Amino acid sequence: MKHFYLTLILLLCSSVVTLPAQAAIGDMQGKAKNTGVVVEQATKAQTFLGHGKINSVNPDAGTVNIAMGPLKALGWPSMSMNFLVQDKALLNGLKRGEIVSFNFAKNTAGGYIITRIVPAAP
């Protein structure tokens, strides 16, 4: 019976010590999740450089369709593709037929989004 009470006391004492530690670990994990967004934003996504001719611009939808050359980095052949833009203001002044250079990156949904687009130098 003494062993039972001694075991019970040791179990209770260890619980008193480990519960606050587990709570602190849980709190740290919660804070890490909250700061994870900042870490993700601070980590630069891999960006790609494209060149092409604008087929169409849809400012309301925040999209642009570009006929572009091949992209070796992604193994893409020449093609026309619709892109979302990071900010609709990027589309201001762009028009059909214009030759552009643009930077784009993969977004969290798995698509590609233009982060910068400018008329190509003549």
Secondary structure by P-SEA (a helix, b strand, c coil): caaaaaaaaaaaaaaaaaaaaaaaaaaaaaaaaaaaaaaaaacccbbbbbbbccccccccccbbbbbccccccccccbbbbbbbbccccccccccccccccbbbbbccccbbbbcccccccc
